[in-house]
Amino acid sequence: MLDIRGLHPFSVDQEQILSQYIKNSADMYFGLTPRDIKQLAYQFAHKLGLKYPEVWGKNLMAGPDWFTKILKRNSSLSLRQPEATSLSRAMNFNKANVNLFMDKFQQVLLKYKFEAQHIYIIDETGVTTVQTPSKVVATKGKKQIGAITSAERGVLVTMCIAVNGTGCAIPPMFVFPRVKFHQNFLRGGPAGCVGTANKSGWMQGPEFLTFMEHFLNHVRPSLEKKVLVLLDNHESHLYLPVIDFCKDNGIVLLSFPPHCSHKLQPLDRSVYGPFKKFVNREMDQWMTMHPGSRMTIYDIPQIVAGALPDAVSPRNIMGGFKVSGIWPFDRNIFREDEFAPSLVTDVDDLETNQINQDTHPEKELFNSLEPELRISPNQIDVSSNVAIQVSNDNCSNSTILNQTLADNPIPSTSSNVISPESIRPYPKAVREQKLNKKGRQKGKSAVLTDTPEKNEIEKKFKAKAVKRNIFEQNKNRKPKL
């Protein structure tokens, strides 16, 4: 080994392979830290028998100078702060779920000949009485800068809104955490807004029915001139009186796949992000104009009235429809690398079997179980940097992942036999099922107002009502003395 600090051991092709592996890992939401990359570089060079600085062997990792230079040589790589993404979202946003939704969406478009003005998106978001302060200019070098908020923890008010593909929006509805609603709760709110209340302040079935009545008053659909509403699978949206109301008034309901709203929901893609920023700006101004006062839930409508016009703009709304493939309709809007996180758990294969094989012998068992995922027990060892192990029957996935995730083909070299993946395999989950644990049946995209789906919802609704009645009877039964 040579004790040359600036020695670059890898060829152009070898470095390209290493760079592509780093990108693939990040696409799968298992990105490598700088320390991981330096350890991998040392192991890769050692396995290939290349010459590297002696300090690499002493520290069992590449030096910081090599890491800095590889970032400069590969402009497509940079140090980024990842966004926390739940396992449910990573698992469920897969080709099978997206294709099922796109198939049903396309069938509805062709059946009813819907245009952009007929397609509405409905979703809720929470607004609290405690804002996230905006950046301010202060003394340089001072360690701590403060900003006044109403309290340490805020009280949440739910806001629900509907927008369509032409960029139009109907006035919002607020759900207040109160037992009874009074009209003065809406003072200063957006023009035409409505409100309701319950103990939690969250959207529930009766409150969503109130919103759909509000929606009907503004949109005016009919059985001859129907509209399409896209929404998620929240329990309040599956409330049977809501389904009946929509079916009787010419509103077609189509649900998104579960845990896919971060990609398929236009409001989440381009409206609610700016909305939160504008709400924080309005709250900062409110605190400045009312020094010494605490913001309450009755000030929320006035805050929203100042923030909503800037966020719910036609440009933002239509941009959300476009990037989610809703309008203009584009079933291939998502790139292959966006499905990479689901490859870790192979959920797409499992979902395909569940959706396409109605007579699958394990379908009933799978529907009654809550799948539990774990990574293979041979985890990364910091001292030796041995990567997550993969079972033999999944070894072929390495080729599939490289072909799926790589934007450009990797040149064929003699070193492809020893690759970063052979040293640190891509993470692979092992699916286990607990036979004695009964879970909730997993939802899927469906046209809720179609007769088969409505009958299934009605069946579940009645079963819940029976259980609720039994619970109330047992609760009210006097204990024997």
GUPA-571787 format. One line per 10 residues: number of its first residue (from 1); their letters; for each residue x, y, z of C-alpha. Coordinates in nm, 3 decimals. Example, Ala and Ser with C-alpha at 12.3 -4.5 7.8 and 13.67 -1.06 7.14 Angstrom:
1	as	1.230 -0.450 0.780 | 1.367 -0.106 0.714
***
This chain:
1	mldirglhpf	0.000 0.000 0.000 | 0.113 0.352 -0.076 | 0.106 0.623 0.189 | -0.010 0.892 -0.052 | -0.290 1.102 0.096 | -0.443 1.218 -0.229 | -0.430 0.888 -0.419 | -0.746 0.807 -0.612 | -0.769 0.424 -0.628 | -1.077 0.379 -0.850
11	svdqeqilsq	-1.104 0.394 -1.227 | -1.375 0.601 -1.393 | -1.598 0.297 -1.446 | -1.551 0.174 -1.089 | -1.634 0.514 -0.948 | -1.944 0.530 -1.167 | -2.059 0.195 -1.025 | -2.004 0.324 -0.672 | -2.186 0.648 -0.752 | -2.484 0.463 -0.898
21	yiknsadmyf	-2.506 0.241 -0.591 | -2.518 0.551 -0.368 | -2.804 0.694 -0.579 | -2.995 0.365 -0.577 | -2.973 0.343 -0.198 | -3.104 0.698 -0.162 | -3.391 0.623 -0.402 | -3.488 0.328 -0.182 | -3.496 0.562 0.125 | -3.197 0.380 0.273
31	gltprdikql	-2.941 0.646 0.186 | -2.578 0.625 0.294 | -2.417 0.870 0.534 | -2.068 1.008 0.459 | -1.924 0.757 0.706 | -2.107 0.470 0.533 | -1.971 0.577 0.195 | -1.613 0.604 0.322 | -1.633 0.259 0.481 | -1.784 0.115 0.162
41	ayqfahklgl	-1.511 0.277 -0.052 | -1.238 0.115 0.157 | -1.403 -0.228 0.142 | -1.463 -0.193 -0.232 | -1.099 -0.098 -0.299 | -0.976 -0.376 -0.072 | -1.191 -0.642 -0.244 | -1.069 -0.527 -0.585 | -0.707 -0.539 -0.472 | -0.644 -0.175 -0.557
51	kypevwgknl	-0.372 0.047 -0.413 | -0.500 0.293 -0.154 | -0.347 0.516 0.115 | -0.223 0.339 0.425 | -0.446 0.552 0.645 | -0.750 0.387 0.479 | -0.641 0.048 0.610 | -0.565 0.190 0.952 | -0.909 0.353 0.990 | -1.097 0.091 0.782
61	magpdwftki	-1.247 0.373 0.575 | -1.156 0.624 0.308 | -1.031 0.965 0.410 | -1.230 1.291 0.410 | -1.023 1.424 0.121 | -1.136 1.134 -0.103 | -1.502 1.194 -0.002 | -1.477 1.563 -0.090 | -1.320 1.486 -0.427 | -1.578 1.223 -0.526
71	lkrnsslslr	-1.855 1.478 -0.467 | -1.669 1.727 -0.689 | -1.611 1.470 -0.964 | -1.976 1.355 -0.956 | -2.191 1.665 -0.979 | -2.510 1.456 -0.946 | -2.417 1.367 -0.586 | -2.465 1.603 -0.293 | -2.516 1.584 0.081 | -2.890 1.613 0.147
81	qpeatslsra	-3.117 1.610 0.452 | -3.374 1.332 0.396 | -3.741 1.380 0.477 | -3.886 1.134 0.726 | -4.116 0.892 0.541 | -4.331 0.635 0.719 | -4.294 0.266 0.641 | -4.660 0.255 0.535 | -4.603 0.513 0.263 | -4.287 0.345 0.140
91	mnfnkanvnl	-4.464 0.008 0.124 | -4.794 0.113 -0.029 | -4.678 0.350 -0.300 | -4.605 0.076 -0.553 | -4.694 -0.003 -0.911 | -4.979 -0.238 -0.824 | -5.166 0.019 -0.614 | -5.102 0.306 -0.855 | -5.202 0.101 -1.160 | -5.522 -0.011 -0.989
101	fmdkfqqvll	-5.613 0.349 -0.911 | -5.525 0.468 -1.262 | -5.733 0.187 -1.416 | -6.040 0.279 -1.211 | -5.986 0.651 -1.272 | -5.960 0.595 -1.647 | -6.274 0.379 -1.649 | -6.469 0.652 -1.469 | -6.340 0.921 -1.707 | -6.447 0.722 -2.012
111	kykfeaqhiy	-6.780 0.613 -1.866 | -6.901 0.960 -1.765 | -6.686 1.170 -2.003 | -6.558 1.390 -1.721 | -6.355 1.701 -1.802 | -6.128 1.908 -1.575 | -6.418 2.115 -1.440 | -6.599 1.798 -1.328 | -6.309 1.650 -1.127 | -6.287 1.760 -0.762
121	iidetgvttv	-6.036 1.680 -0.490 | -6.141 1.687 -0.124 | -5.899 1.674 0.166 | -5.856 1.798 0.522 | -5.569 1.966 0.700 | -5.514 2.082 1.056 | -5.449 2.439 1.170 | -5.321 2.490 1.525 | -5.304 2.797 1.745 | -4.922 2.770 1.771
131	qtpskvvatk	-4.725 2.870 1.463 | -4.379 2.778 1.343 | -4.198 3.115 1.358 | -4.051 3.252 1.036 | -3.682 3.333 0.999 | -3.577 3.676 1.131 | -3.264 3.888 1.104 | -3.071 3.899 1.431 | -2.722 3.941 1.574 | -2.466 3.721 1.403
141	gkkqigaits	-2.308 3.462 1.628 | -2.582 3.467 1.891 | -2.666 3.109 1.981 | -3.036 3.137 2.058 | -3.301 3.358 1.895 | -3.657 3.349 2.030 | -3.999 3.423 1.887 | -4.330 3.451 2.073 | -4.600 3.188 2.029 | -4.937 3.158 2.203
151	aergvlvtmc	-4.849 2.843 2.397 | -4.614 2.547 2.399 | -4.875 2.318 2.243 | -5.153 2.434 2.015 | -5.520 2.339 1.982 | -5.614 2.193 1.644 | -5.897 2.304 1.417 | -5.964 2.090 1.107 | -6.018 2.264 0.775 | -6.169 2.084 0.474
161	iavngtgcai	-6.164 2.219 0.120 | -6.251 2.106 -0.234 | -6.082 2.214 -0.559 | -6.128 2.114 -0.923 | -5.905 2.070 -1.227 | -5.964 2.422 -1.361 | -5.818 2.581 -1.047 | -6.146 2.670 -0.876 | -6.210 2.613 -0.504 | -6.518 2.619 -0.287
171	ppmfvfprvk	-6.516 2.793 0.054 | -6.370 2.580 0.334 | -6.542 2.418 0.630 | -6.398 2.427 0.983 | -6.439 2.158 1.249 | -6.394 2.308 1.597 | -6.309 2.106 1.910 | -6.632 2.200 2.086 | -6.949 2.011 2.178 | -7.179 2.265 2.012
181	fhqnflrggp	-7.114 2.493 1.716 | -7.209 2.861 1.719 | -7.203 3.084 1.414 | -6.980 3.341 1.583 | -6.696 3.087 1.569 | -6.653 3.190 1.202 | -6.606 3.563 1.258 | -6.358 3.706 1.009 | -6.339 3.380 0.815 | -6.326 3.332 0.436
191	agcvgtanks	-6.640 3.439 0.250 | -6.893 3.157 0.226 | -6.721 2.930 0.478 | -6.920 2.703 0.707 | -6.844 2.529 1.033 | -6.933 2.244 1.264 | -6.802 2.103 1.592 | -6.731 1.784 1.782 | -6.531 1.693 2.091 | -6.208 1.606 1.910
201	gwmqgpeflt	-6.203 1.872 1.638 | -6.126 1.602 1.381 | -6.330 1.515 1.076 | -6.588 1.245 1.147 | -6.875 1.094 0.949 | -7.155 1.340 1.042 | -6.922 1.637 0.991 | -6.817 1.509 0.648 | -7.183 1.474 0.553 | -7.225 1.842 0.645
211	fmehflnhvr	-6.935 1.927 0.416 | -7.083 1.727 0.128 | -7.409 1.923 0.169 | -7.199 2.241 0.155 | -7.025 2.100 -0.155 | -7.362 2.029 -0.319 | -7.481 2.386 -0.263 | -7.179 2.527 -0.450 | -7.121 2.271 -0.726 | -7.486 2.182 -0.803
221	pslekkvlvl	-7.436 1.832 -0.951 | -7.729 1.617 -1.060 | -7.797 1.265 -1.181 | -7.788 1.399 -1.538 | -7.473 1.609 -1.484 | -7.248 1.416 -1.248 | -6.917 1.520 -1.095 | -6.624 1.310 -0.975 | -6.477 1.349 -0.627 | -6.138 1.198 -0.542
231	ldnheshlyl	-6.061 1.147 -0.173 | -5.867 0.922 0.061 | -5.986 0.618 0.254 | -6.033 0.795 0.587 | -6.308 0.641 0.798 | -6.519 0.959 0.785 | -6.523 0.938 0.402 | -6.664 0.583 0.419 | -6.962 0.692 0.629 | -7.268 0.518 0.480
241	pvidfckdng	-7.501 0.825 0.486 | -7.233 1.011 0.289 | -7.222 0.736 0.025 | -7.603 0.737 -0.003 | -7.613 1.116 -0.024 | -7.353 1.126 -0.301 | -7.518 0.849 -0.501 | -7.857 1.022 -0.483 | -7.713 1.356 -0.598 | -7.488 1.256 -0.888
251	ivllsfpphc	-7.154 1.261 -0.705 | -6.918 0.979 -0.802 | -6.667 0.896 -0.527 | -6.330 0.741 -0.611 | -6.084 0.671 -0.331 | -5.705 0.690 -0.350 | -5.494 0.389 -0.249 | -5.407 0.394 0.123 | -5.094 0.586 0.226 | -5.039 0.727 -0.126
261	shklqpldrs	-5.168 1.081 -0.080 | -4.813 1.223 -0.071 | -4.789 1.138 -0.442 | -5.146 1.116 -0.575 | -5.327 1.389 -0.377 | -5.300 1.726 -0.563 | -5.376 1.927 -0.248 | -5.088 1.761 -0.066 | -4.855 1.809 -0.363 | -4.894 2.180 -0.428
271	vygpfkkfvn	-5.149 2.354 -0.204 | -5.117 2.260 0.162 | -4.739 2.317 0.170 | -4.769 2.686 0.069 | -5.082 2.713 0.283 | -4.890 2.620 0.600 | -4.623 2.880 0.523 | -4.879 3.153 0.466 | -5.064 3.055 0.784 | -4.740 3.088 0.983
281	remdqwmtmh	-4.684 3.430 0.825 | -5.035 3.546 0.920 | -4.993 3.413 1.275 | -4.661 3.597 1.314 | -4.836 3.918 1.211 | -5.125 3.847 1.449 | -4.887 3.800 1.743 | -4.713 4.126 1.651 | -5.042 4.317 1.633 | -5.171 4.165 1.961
291	pgsrmtiydi	-4.875 4.168 2.203 | -4.947 3.992 2.528 | -5.255 3.813 2.387 | -5.301 3.444 2.328 | -5.440 3.316 2.001 | -5.750 3.097 2.035 | -5.936 2.864 1.802 | -6.182 3.146 1.729 | -5.901 3.342 1.561 | -5.822 3.058 1.319
301	pqivagalpd	-6.087 3.150 1.053 | -5.950 3.504 1.036 | -5.595 3.369 1.000 | -5.705 3.131 0.724 | -5.887 3.412 0.543 | -5.554 3.592 0.502 | -5.355 3.284 0.399 | -5.597 3.088 0.181 | -5.614 3.314 -0.130 | -5.236 3.299 -0.178
311	avsprnimgg	-5.219 2.921 -0.133 | -5.535 2.813 -0.318 | -5.443 2.986 -0.640 | -5.535 2.843 -0.983 | -5.166 2.797 -1.060 | -5.104 2.591 -0.746 | -5.418 2.383 -0.790 | -5.362 2.299 -1.156 | -4.995 2.230 -1.082 | -5.101 1.970 -0.824
321	fkvsgiwpfd	-5.339 1.805 -1.070 | -5.060 1.787 -1.327 | -4.778 1.643 -1.113 | -5.009 1.372 -0.974 | -5.127 1.265 -1.321 | -5.493 1.350 -1.248 | -5.537 1.618 -1.516 | -5.417 1.603 -1.785 | -5.456 1.230 -1.724 | -5.118 1.058 -1.730
331	rnifredefa	-5.095 0.709 -1.585 | -4.717 0.705 -1.644 | -4.644 1.028 -1.458 | -4.428 0.855 -1.196 | -4.072 0.747 -1.274 | -3.940 0.400 -1.198 | -3.713 0.526 -0.919 | -4.015 0.668 -0.732 | -4.133 0.311 -0.674 | -3.790 0.202 -0.547
341	pslvtdvddl	-3.881 0.212 -0.173 | -4.153 -0.050 -0.226 | -3.897 -0.293 -0.372 | -3.747 -0.334 -0.026 | -4.064 -0.506 0.094 | -4.185 -0.648 -0.241 | -4.530 -0.511 -0.160 | -4.617 -0.468 -0.527 | -4.597 -0.844 -0.590 | -4.810 -0.915 -0.284
351	etnqinqdth	-5.066 -0.653 -0.379 | -5.084 -0.781 -0.737 | -5.174 -1.127 -0.610 | -5.436 -0.981 -0.376 | -5.595 -0.764 -0.645 | -5.579 -0.987 -0.951 | -5.633 -1.335 -0.799 | -5.974 -1.341 -0.637 | -5.941 -1.714 -0.565 | -5.599 -1.694 -0.403
361	pekelfnsle	-5.590 -1.968 -0.135 | -5.428 -1.735 0.120 | -5.633 -1.425 0.042 | -5.870 -1.460 0.334 | -5.584 -1.528 0.573 | -5.382 -1.232 0.444 | -5.680 -0.995 0.470 | -5.731 -1.087 0.834 | -5.370 -1.028 0.931 | -5.163 -0.718 0.985
371	pelrispnqi	-4.830 -0.790 0.812 | -4.522 -0.735 1.025 | -4.200 -0.641 0.856 | -3.849 -0.670 0.983 | -3.508 -0.642 0.831 | -3.299 -0.958 0.825 | -3.129 -1.003 1.163 | -2.773 -0.974 1.034 | -2.760 -0.596 1.067 | -2.473 -0.365 0.987
381	dvssnvaiqv	-2.171 -0.414 1.209 | -1.999 -0.080 1.266 | -1.659 -0.235 1.327 | -1.650 -0.448 1.014 | -1.923 -0.270 0.821 | -2.082 -0.594 0.713 | -2.407 -0.497 0.543 | -2.759 -0.629 0.576 | -2.775 -0.988 0.455 | -3.024 -1.111 0.199
391	sndncsnsti	-3.176 -1.455 0.169 | -3.060 -1.666 -0.125 | -3.395 -1.658 -0.301 | -3.372 -1.279 -0.324 | -3.020 -1.263 -0.467 | -3.153 -1.207 -0.818 | -3.310 -0.879 -0.704 | -2.970 -0.707 -0.734 | -2.985 -0.721 -1.112 | -3.349 -0.608 -1.113
401	lnqtladnpi	-3.275 -0.313 -0.888 | -2.982 -0.195 -1.097 | -3.185 -0.219 -1.416 | -3.486 -0.048 -1.259 | -3.318 0.234 -1.073 | -3.029 0.329 -1.296 | -3.107 0.613 -1.533 | -2.800 0.534 -1.744 | -2.654 0.189 -1.808 | -2.337 0.109 -1.617
411	pstssnvisp	-2.045 0.023 -1.845 | -1.943 -0.341 -1.839 | -1.605 -0.394 -1.672 | -1.414 -0.686 -1.533 | -1.478 -0.554 -1.180 | -1.855 -0.601 -1.205 | -1.812 -0.940 -1.037 | -1.713 -0.750 -0.721 | -1.955 -0.463 -0.678 | -2.063 -0.238 -0.389
421	esirpypkav	-2.380 -0.443 -0.374 | -2.188 -0.765 -0.313 | -2.022 -0.595 -0.016 | -2.329 -0.413 0.116 | -2.646 -0.572 -0.031 | -2.956 -0.358 -0.077 | -3.188 -0.386 0.227 | -3.446 -0.658 0.195 | -3.739 -0.707 0.432 | -3.857 -1.045 0.556
431	reqklnkkgr	-4.234 -1.068 0.580 | -4.381 -1.250 0.875 | -4.740 -1.317 0.973 | -4.864 -1.377 1.325 | -5.140 -1.633 1.294 | -5.289 -1.547 1.632 | -5.306 -1.173 1.569 | -5.612 -1.041 1.390 | -5.578 -0.705 1.218 | -5.787 -0.464 1.020
441	qkgksavltd	-5.847 -0.539 0.652 | -5.634 -0.326 0.428 | -5.811 -0.070 0.210 | -5.766 -0.017 -0.163 | -5.871 0.221 -0.436 | -6.241 0.183 -0.520 | -6.539 0.365 -0.672 | -6.731 0.401 -0.346 | -7.064 0.486 -0.509 | -7.070 0.170 -0.723
451	tpekneiekk	-7.324 -0.083 -0.600 | -7.079 -0.364 -0.501 | -6.858 -0.126 -0.304 | -7.157 0.046 -0.145 | -7.303 -0.288 -0.038 | -6.973 -0.385 0.122 | -6.957 -0.054 0.311 | -7.319 -0.097 0.420 | -7.242 -0.445 0.551 | -6.951 -0.316 0.758
461	fkakavkrni	-7.157 -0.018 0.879 | -7.433 -0.248 1.008 | -7.183 -0.479 1.176 | -7.032 -0.182 1.360 | -7.379 -0.066 1.464 | -7.456 -0.408 1.615 | -7.128 -0.407 1.810 | -7.197 -0.052 1.929 | -7.543 -0.149 2.054 | -7.405 -0.450 2.241
471	feqnknrkpk	-7.139 -0.230 2.401 | -7.397 0.028 2.510 | -7.622 -0.242 2.656 | -7.336 -0.391 2.856 | -7.230 -0.046 2.969 | -7.577 0.047 3.094 | -7.646 -0.290 3.257 | -7.664 -0.259 3.634 | -7.418 -0.480 3.822 | -7.565 -0.758 4.034
481	l	-7.546 -0.701 4.409
***
